[in-house]
Amino acid sequence: MTSLIEESEASAEVRAVYEDIKATRQIDWINNFWKALAVHPPTLRRMWATIKEVMAPGALDPLTKEMIYIAVSVTNNCPYCIASHTAAARAKGMTDAQLAELLAVTGVANETNRLANGYRTPVDERFLNA
């Protein structure tokens, strides 16, 4: 298991990132993902900057972004990310029905993707200009 850098043990550099995470997310604790990345401060800084930018409100609303994150996490078999982003999506209003439908779409998309790849299905010309 990876070492986790607790807030009380964090260097000034890591503590600054932790404080930004808490302020940005309006929370009072740091989850284990960030504590694990903190063993290498450059990775912690880079990943926080990227996630902070990508997950900020934009053309997609925050709930949609969390639901996409769940779908990718299910596809990549990441239990930590599934749990973390399901909790975040629920906090943003995701219902049980939405989660069930999301998982159904994720499952069927993975199955059809594998079939299309296995059959080496050529892309229809009309799809290329969509």
N, C-alpha and C positions, 0 to 999 in steps of 0.2 A: 504494500500500500504506500502511496505517496505521502510524504510529509505535508502537513498543513501548517501554514504560517498564521497563527492567531494574531488578532489585533494587538494584544499585549506584547507580542514578540516581534512585531513588524518593525523594519527599518523605517526611517523617515520617508524614504522614497516609496515604499510599499504603503505606508500609512496614508500618504497623500492620495494614492489611487483608491484605497479603501474609503477615505472620506468623500472623494468625488462620487464613487459608486453609491454610497449612502445618501448623499445630497441629491444626486440625479434621480435616483429611484425612490426617494423619500421613504427610506427604511432605516432601521436602527441596528442592523446586523449584517455581517458578510457571510455569504454562503461558501460551502466547501469548494466549489469550482474555483472561485477567486483565490481562496486560501491555498489551493494546490498550485495554481499558476504562480503564486507569489514566491515560490522557491527560485524562480527565474524572473526577476523584476522587469527586464525588457519585454518578455512575453506577456506578462501581466499588463503592462502599460499599453502595448500594441493591441492586444485583444480587447481591452476595455475601450480604447479609442475607437476601434472598428465596430464593436457591438453598440457602443453609445451612438455612433453615427447611423448605422444601418437600422437599428431598432427604434430610432426616434420617429415621431409622427412625420408622415410624408404623403405621397400619393396613396399609399396603403395605410389604413388605420392600424393602431397598435394591436387590437384584437386579431385582425387578419394576419399580421406579422407573427404573432405568437402561435396562431394555428398552423401557419406554414412551418414554423420551427418544430412544432409537434410532429407534423407529417414527415419532415426530413429526419427527425430524431427516431421515429418509429422505423423508417426505412433503413437507417444506419444502425439500428439496434443499440441505442444509447439510453439505458435506463435512467441515468442521472438527468439527462436533458429532457426526456419524456416527462419525468416527475416535476422538474423545475418549471418547464414551460407550460405544462398543464396547470400547475398552480398559478402561474402568471396569467394564463388565459382565463382561468376561472375568476381571478381577481378583477379582470377586465370585462366580465359578464358572460363568458362562455357557459352555455347550458349543457346538461347531460345529452340532450338531443343533438346539439351541435357537435359535441365530441364524438358521439356514435357515428354521425354522418361523416365527419372528418376521417375517422378510422376506416369506415367503409370505402370512401373514395381513395384513401391511401392504399388500402389493400388491393382494390381492383386496379389501380394505376400501376402498382408494382407487378401484379400478375400480367397485365397486358403489355407492360414494358418488356418483361422477360420473354413473352411470346413473340412480340415484334422483333426483338433482338435475335431470338433463337431462329426464327424463320427468315431473318435478314430481309424483312419487308421493305421494299423500296418506298420512299416518301412520295406521296401523290404530288404531282406538279402543282395543282391548285393550292396545296397547303404551303408551298414555298413562298408565296407572295402575300400571305395573310398578315 
